[in-house]
C-alpha cells in the first residue's frame, strides 16, 4: 500500500514539463556507454532501446503539454538569469517530434546496414556519434538559452563531422574537413553576433533579451544591427541554402550511406528552427523586415528552388540528385518564411515536416537497393527493373518522390498547397510562379527515378542485369522502416489536420512571442 502511494506521489510530482531535460541528457550519456562496448549486437540494442525511450518521452511531452501557450522550465530549480532555462511550445514540439520520429524509425535499419560502408571496428564510434547528434539536436530545439544553442550546435556538428569521416569513401575525410571549416565559420558568426547582443543587453536568456530589445532604440544602435546580421548569416550557412550549399552536396555524396536517412531528413530542419527563433521570435517581424531578412529569404529561396531543381535533373548519381533536390525543397521553406505571415510560416513548418519524412524515406529506399546489389553510389539506370524484383524499396522511393513534387494524397501536397494559399493571400504572384516552376522541376528529377523503377526492364544484352543484379534479399529490419515511413507520408497526406494544427500553433508561437 505504501509503495502504491509512493508511486502515485511520484507521478503527481513529475509532470511532462519535468521531462524536458531527458531528451537532451539521455542520448548524450548513452554515447559514453556505447563507446565502451565492442559487440555489434550490444551496441545496436543499446542505441535502439534509448532511441525508442527518447521518442516515447518526446511523444509524452507533445501530447501532455498545451499547444496554445509556452512552457518554461528552470534546470535544477535555479532561476533565470543565474540558471539555464528550457522552453517548450508547439514550434518546439513539431520540430522535436520530426527529429525523434526519423531517428526512431531509422535506428532499426542500422542493425543490418551499418557495416555495409563502415568498417566493423568503427561501428561503436558511429553509434556513439549518432546519439550525440540526437542529443545535440534535441538540445538546440528545447533550450531557451542563447549560448546553449551554440553549445548543442557544436555537440551535434562535431559528431556529424566524425560520422562523415568514418565512411570508407576516399573523399569522405576531405568532405568532413570542408564541412568542419564551413561549420566553424557559421558557428563563429553566430557567437560574434551573440556577443554584440549580450554586451548590449547583459543576458543570454531568450525571453529576457526579447524584452530588453523591445525597449531599446534598435534603429540607432549599430551593434544590434550587426548582431542580427551575423546571426542570420551564421544560420543560413548552417542550413546550406544557395549559394552556401556546397558542403551539403559534397557530404551527401561521400558520407556513410548508413547516416543518410537520419541526417538527410533532419539535419537542415533544426538550423531552420533556430533561425526562426533567433530572428522572427527574438527580434520580431517588424525588425526582421526592416533589417531586410524577408528579402534575403526570398532571394535565397528562389535561387535554391530553381538552381537546385535544374541540377537535380542533370545529376549523374542518385545520391547527388537527392542532395540537389533537398536544396530545391529547402528553398520552398525559405519562401514561406519570406512572406512573414502566419499562413506563410505555417506552410514552412508543414514543409519542414513533409520534406523530412519524404527525404528520409527516399534515402532508405535507395540504400536498400544499394544493400541488395552491393554498390554504394548508383546511377538511375541501376534502378531498372527493381520494382519487379524488390517491390518494397521501389514503392517507398515512388511514394517519396511523388511527395517531393506534391502529388495529392501525400504530405508534400498539403504543405505546398498551403504555401500557394499563403502566397495568394499576400498577393505574391511571383512566389506562386516560383512554386509552380519548382514543382515542375521536381516532377523532372522524380521522373528520372520512376522511369527506371517502373518502365525500364533490364535485358541481358544491355549489361544492366550483369552489373546491377540483386545479390541478396532484404531483411525485415531494412524493409520495416521503409514501410512505416511510407505509411506516414500517405497518412499525413489524407489526414492533413494533424500536421496542419501543429504547424498553425507553431507559427502563432513564433510570431506572437
C-alpha positions in Angstrom: 0.0 0.0 0.0 2.8 2.4 0.9 4.6 1.6 -2.4 1.4 2.3 -4.4 1.1 5.6 -2.5 4.8 6.4 -3.3 4.3 5.7 -7.0 1.2 7.9 -7.1 3.0 10.7 -5.3 5.9 10.5 -7.7 3.6 10.5 -10.7 1.9 13.7 -9.5 5.2 15.3 -8.8 6.8 14.5 -12.1 4.9 16.4 -14.9 5.6 16.5 -18.7 7.4 19.8 -18.1 9.9 17.9 -15.9 10.7 15.6 -18.7 12.1 18.3 -21.0 15.7 17.8 -19.9 15.7 14.0 -20.6 15.7 14.0 -24.4 18.9 16.0 -24.2 20.7 14.2 -21.3 19.8 10.6 -22.1 21.3 10.3 -25.6 24.5 12.2 -24.6 25.1 9.9 -21.6 24.3 6.9 -23.8 27.1 7.9 -26.2 29.6 7.4 -23.3 28.2 4.0 -22.6 28.3 2.9 -26.3 31.9 3.9 -26.7 32.9 1.4 -24.1 31.2 -1.5 -25.9 32.7 -3.7 -28.6 30.0 -6.2 -29.5 27.9 -5.2 -32.5 24.6 -6.6 -31.2 25.0 -4.9 -27.8 25.8 -1.6 -29.4 22.7 -1.8 -31.7 20.5 -2.9 -28.8 21.6 0.0 -26.6 21.1 2.5 -29.4 17.7 1.1 -30.3 16.3 1.0 -26.7 17.5 4.5 -25.9 16.2 6.0 -29.2 12.7 4.3 -28.6 12.8 5.6 -25.0 13.6 9.2 -26.1 10.9 9.1 -28.7 8.4 7.9 -26.1 9.5 10.9 -23.9 9.0 13.3 -26.8 5.6 11.9 -27.6 4.6 12.2 -24.0 5.8 15.8 -23.9 4.0 16.7 -27.2 0.7 15.1 -26.0 0.7 16.3 -22.4 1.9 19.9 -22.8 -0.5 22.6 -24.1 -0.4 23.8 -27.7 -1.7 27.3 -27.1 1.0 28.8 -24.7 4.7 28.5 -23.9 6.2 26.5 -21.0 9.4 27.4 -19.3 11.5 25.1 -17.1 14.5 26.1 -14.9 17.1 23.4 -14.8 17.9 22.4 -11.2 15.4 25.0 -9.9 17.9 27.8 -10.5 16.0 30.9 -11.5 16.9 33.0 -14.6 19.3 34.7 -15.3 21.5 32.6 -12.9 20.3 29.2 -14.1 19.7 27.7 -17.5 16.2 27.7 -18.9 14.4 25.3 -21.2 11.4 26.2 -23.3 8.6 24.4 -25.0 5.8 25.4 -27.2 4.2 24.0 -30.4 7.0 25.2 -32.6 9.4 23.3 -30.4 7.1 20.3 -30.4 6.7 19.9 -34.1 10.5 20.0 -34.8 11.3 17.8 -31.8 8.7 15.3 -33.0 10.2 15.3 -36.5 13.8 14.7 -35.3 12.9 11.9 -33.0 10.4 10.3 -35.3 13.0 10.0 -38.1 15.6 8.8 -35.5 13.4 6.0 -34.1 12.3 4.7 -37.5 15.8 4.8 -38.9 17.5 3.1 -36.0 16.1 -0.3 -36.8 17.6 -0.3 -40.3 21.1 0.1 -38.9 21.3 -3.4 -37.5 21.8 -4.9 -40.9 23.0 -1.9 -42.9 25.6 -0.3 -40.6 28.7 -2.4 -41.7 27.9 -2.0 -45.4 30.1 1.0 -45.8 31.7 1.4 -42.4 34.4 -0.9 -41.0 33.1 -3.1 -38.1 35.7 -1.7 -35.7 34.3 1.8 -36.3 30.6 0.9 -35.5 30.8 1.9 -31.9 32.1 5.4 -32.8 29.3 5.8 -35.4 26.6 4.8 -33.0 28.0 7.0 -30.2 28.1 9.9 -32.6 24.5 9.2 -33.7 23.5 9.5 -30.0 25.4 12.8 -29.7 23.8 14.2 -32.8 20.3 13.3 -31.5 21.1 14.8 -28.0 22.6 17.9 -29.6 19.6 18.4 -31.9 17.2 18.0 -29.0 19.2 20.5 -27.0 19.2 23.1 -29.8 15.4 22.8 -30.0 14.5 22.8 -26.3 17.0 25.2 -24.8 15.9 28.8 -24.1 19.4 30.0 -23.5 21.2 31.6 -26.4 24.7 30.4 -25.6 23.5 26.8 -25.0 22.1 26.9 -28.6 25.8 27.3 -29.6 26.9 24.5 -27.2 24.4 22.0 -28.5 25.1 23.1 -32.1 28.8 22.2 -31.6 27.9 18.9 -29.9 25.8 17.8 -32.9 28.2 19.3 -35.5 31.4 17.7 -34.2 29.6 14.4 -34.0 28.4 14.8 -37.6 31.9 15.6 -38.8 33.2 12.3 -37.3 30.3 10.4 -38.8 31.1 11.7 -42.2 34.8 10.9 -41.8 34.0 7.3 -40.8 33.0 6.4 -44.3 35.1 4.0 -46.4 34.8 6.5 -49.3 38.2 8.1 -50.2 36.9 11.6 -50.3 35.0 11.3 -47.0 37.8 12.8 -44.9 38.1 15.8 -47.3 34.3 16.3 -47.2 34.4 16.1 -43.4 37.2 18.7 -43.2 35.4 21.1 -45.6 32.2 20.5 -43.5 34.3 21.4 -40.4 35.6 24.6 -41.9 32.2 25.9 -43.0 30.6 24.8 -39.8 33.2 26.7 -37.8 32.7 29.8 -39.9 28.9 29.5 -39.3 29.4 29.0 -35.5 31.8 31.9 -35.3 29.3 34.2 -37.0 26.7 33.2 -34.5 28.9 33.6 -31.5 30.1 37.0 -32.6 26.5 38.2 -33.2 25.5 36.8 -29.8 28.5 38.7 -28.2 27.2 42.0 -29.5 23.7 41.3 -28.2 25.0 40.2 -24.8 27.1 43.3 -24.5 24.1 45.5 -25.1 21.5 43.6 -23.0 23.5 41.7 -20.4 21.5 38.5 -20.7 21.6 35.2 -22.6 18.0 34.1 -21.8 15.9 34.4 -24.9 12.8 35.8 -23.0 14.9 38.4 -21.2 16.7 39.5 -24.3 13.5 39.8 -26.3 12.0 42.2 -23.6 15.2 44.3 -23.4 15.4 44.6 -27.2 11.8 45.9 -27.3 12.6 48.8 -25.0 15.8 49.9 -26.8 16.1 52.1 -29.8 17.5 49.4 -32.1 17.4 51.5 -35.2 20.1 53.8 -33.8 22.2 51.0 -32.4 24.6 49.6 -34.9 25.6 46.8 -32.5 22.2 45.3 -32.6 22.1 45.5 -36.4 25.5 43.9 -36.7 24.5 41.2 -34.2 21.3 40.4 -36.2 23.3 40.3 -39.5 25.9 37.9 -38.1 23.3 35.6 -36.5 21.3 35.3 -39.8 24.4 34.7 -41.9 25.6 32.0 -39.5 22.3 30.1 -39.6 21.9 30.5 -43.3 25.3 28.9 -43.7 24.2 26.1 -41.3 21.1 25.4 -43.3 23.1 25.5 -46.6 20.7 27.4 -48.8 22.1 28.5 -52.2 24.8 29.9 -52.6 26.1 28.4 -49.3 25.2 24.9 -50.3 28.4 23.2 -51.4 29.1 21.4 -48.1 25.7 19.6 -48.2 26.2 18.4 -51.8 29.7 17.1 -51.0 28.7 15.5 -47.7 25.7 13.7 -49.2 27.9 12.2 -51.9 30.6 10.9 -49.6 29.3 10.5 -46.0 28.4 6.9 -44.8 25.3 5.8 -46.5 24.1 4.5 -43.2 23.6 8.1 -41.9 21.8 9.5 -44.9 18.2 8.8 -43.9 18.9 10.2 -40.4 21.0 13.3 -41.4 19.4 13.8 -44.8 16.0 14.1 -43.3 16.5 16.3 -40.4 20.0 18.0 -40.3 18.8 21.1 -42.1 15.5 21.4 -40.3 16.9 22.1 -36.8 19.0 25.1 -38.0 15.9 26.5 -39.8 14.0 26.3 -36.5 16.9 28.0 -34.7 17.0 30.7 -37.4 13.2 31.4 -36.8 13.7 31.5 -33.1 16.7 33.9 -33.3 15.2 36.3 -35.9 11.4 36.4 -36.0 10.8 35.4 -32.4 13.7 37.2 -30.8 13.7 40.4 -32.9 10.1 40.4 -34.1 8.6 40.6 -37.5 9.0 44.4 -37.8 12.7 44.3 -37.2 13.1 41.2 -39.4 11.5 43.2 -42.3 13.3 46.4 -41.6 16.7 44.6 -41.5 15.7 43.0 -44.9 15.6 39.5 -43.5 12.5 38.7 -45.6 14.3 39.9 -48.8 17.2 37.7 -48.0 14.9 34.7 -47.5 13.1 35.5 -50.8 16.4 35.7 -52.8 18.0 32.5 -51.4 14.7 30.7 -51.6 14.2 31.5 -55.2 17.8 30.6 -56.2 17.6 27.3 -54.2 14.3 26.2 -55.7 15.3 26.9 -59.3 19.0 26.0 -59.4 18.6 23.0 -57.1 15.8 21.7 -59.3 17.7 22.1 -62.6 20.9 20.5 -61.3 18.9 17.6 -59.7 17.5 16.7 -63.1 21.0 16.5 -64.6 22.7 14.8 -61.7 24.7 11.7 -62.7 24.3 9.8 -59.5 21.2 9.2 -57.4 22.7 10.5 -54.1 23.8 13.7 -55.8 20.3 14.1 -57.3 18.7 13.7 -53.9 21.1 16.2 -52.4 20.3 18.8 -55.1 16.6 18.1 -54.7 16.9 18.8 -51.0 18.4 22.2 -51.8 15.4 22.9 -54.0 12.9 21.7 -51.4 14.6 23.8 -48.7 14.0 26.8 -51.0 10.2 26.4 -50.5 10.7 26.7 -46.8 12.7 30.0 -47.2 9.9 31.3 -49.5 7.3 30.7 -46.8 9.5 32.5 -44.2 9.9 35.5 -46.6 6.2 36.1 -46.5 6.4 36.9 -42.8 2.7 36.0 -42.3 1.1 33.4 -40.1 0.0 31.2 -43.0 3.4 31.5 -44.8 5.2 30.4 -41.6 2.7 27.6 -41.1 3.4 26.4 -44.7 7.2 26.4 -43.9 6.7 24.3 -40.8 4.5 21.9 -42.7 7.0 21.6 -45.5 9.8 21.0 -43.0 7.9 18.1 -41.6 6.8 16.7 -45.0 10.2 17.0 -46.6 11.9 15.5 -43.6 9.8 12.4 -43.9 9.9 12.1 -47.7 13.7 12.6 -47.9 14.4 10.2 -45.2 12.2 7.7 -47.0 13.9 8.3 -50.3 17.3 7.6 -48.8 16.1 4.5 -47.0 14.7 3.1 -50.3 17.7 3.9 -52.4 20.1 2.5 -49.8 18.0 -0.7 -49.6 18.7 -1.2 -53.3 22.4 -0.4 -52.7 22.5 -3.1 -50.0 20.9 -5.6 -52.3 23.2 -5.1 -55.2 26.3 -4.3 -53.1 27.1 -0.9 -54.6 27.3 2.4 -52.7 26.8 5.1 -55.3 24.3 4.3 -58.1 23.2 5.9 -61.3 19.4 6.0 -62.0 19.8 3.1 -64.5 20.7 0.9 -61.6 17.1 1.0 -60.6 15.9 -0.6 -63.8 13.5 -3.4 -63.1 13.9 -3.1 -59.3 10.1 -2.6 -59.0 9.5 -6.1 -60.3 12.3 -7.7 -58.2 12.2 -5.8 -54.9 8.9 -4.0 -54.6 9.3 -2.6 -51.0 12.1 -0.1 -51.7 10.6 0.6 -55.2 7.2 1.6 -53.7 9.0 3.5 -50.9 11.0 5.5 -53.4 8.0 6.1 -55.6 6.0 7.5 -52.6 8.8 9.7 -51.5 9.3 11.3 -55.0 5.6 11.9 -55.6 5.5 13.6 -52.2 8.5 15.8 -53.2 6.8 17.1 -56.2 3.5 17.5 -54.4 1.0 14.9 -55.7 -2.4 14.9 -53.9 -2.7 12.3 -51.2 0.8 12.9 -49.9 2.2 15.2 -47.1 4.2 17.1 -49.7 1.0 18.2 -51.5 -0.6 19.5 -48.3 2.5 21.7 -47.5 2.9 23.0 -51.0 -0.8 23.8 -51.3 -0.7 25.7 -48.0 2.3 27.7 -49.3 0.4 28.5 -52.5 -2.5 29.7 -50.4 -0.2 31.9 -48.3 1.4 33.4 -51.4 -2.0 34.2 -53.0 -3.3 35.6 -49.7 -0.3 38.0 -49.6 -0.8 38.8 -53.4 2.8 37.5 -54.0 2.1 36.1 -57.5 5.9 36.0 -58.2 6.2 33.4 -55.4 3.2 31.5 -56.9 5.1 31.3 -60.2 8.3 30.1 -58.4 6.4 27.4 -56.6 4.9 26.1 -59.8 8.2 26.1 -61.6 9.9 24.4 -58.7 7.2 21.7 -58.6 7.6 21.1 -62.3 11.3 20.7 -61.8 10.6 18.3 -59.0 8.5 16.3 -61.5 11.5 16.2 -63.8 14.0 14.8 -61.4 11.4 12.5 -59.9 10.7 11.1 -63.4 14.4 10.0 -63.6 13.8 7.6 -60.8 10.2 6.5 -61.6 11.0 5.8 -65.2 13.8 3.4 -64.3 11.8 1.9 -61.5 8.7 1.0 -63.5 9.2 1.4 -67.2 12.7 0.2 -67.7 13.3 -3.6 -67.7 16.9 -4.8 -67.7 17.9 -7.1 -70.5 20.9 -9.4 -70.9 22.3 -7.6 -73.9 22.4 -4.2 -72.1 24.7 -5.3 -69.4 22.4 -3.9 -66.7 21.4 -7.3 -65.4 25.0 -8.3 -65.0 26.2 -5.1 -63.4 23.2 -4.4 -61.2 21.6 -7.8 -60.4 20.2 -8.4 -56.9 22.7 -10.4 -54.9 20.8 -10.8 -51.6 17.3 -10.5 -50.2 16.2 -7.6 -47.9 16.0 -8.4 -44.2 12.8 -7.4 -42.4 14.8 -4.7 -40.4 15.5 -2.8 -43.6 12.0 -3.3 -45.1 10.1 -2.3 -41.9 11.4 1.4 -41.7 10.5 1.9 -45.4 7.0 0.6 -44.9 6.5 2.7 -41.7 7.8 5.9 -43.3 5.7 5.3 -46.5 2.6 4.9 -44.4 3.3 8.1 -42.5 3.7 10.1 -45.7 0.4 8.8 -47.0 -1.5 9.1 -43.7 -0.4 12.8 -43.3 -1.5 13.4 -46.9 -5.0 12.2 -46.2 -5.2 13.4 -42.6 -3.6 16.8 -43.1 -5.3 18.3 -40.0 -2.6 16.5 -37.8 0.2 18.4 -39.4 -1.9 21.5 -40.1 -2.9 22.1 -36.5 0.6 21.7 -35.1 2.1 24.0 -37.8 -0.6 26.6 -37.2 0.0 26.8 -33.5 3.8 26.7 -34.2 3.6 29.7 -36.5 1.5 31.7 -34.0 4.0 31.0 -31.2 7.0 32.2 -33.4 5.2 35.3 -34.5 3.4 36.0 -31.2 6.4 35.9 -28.8 
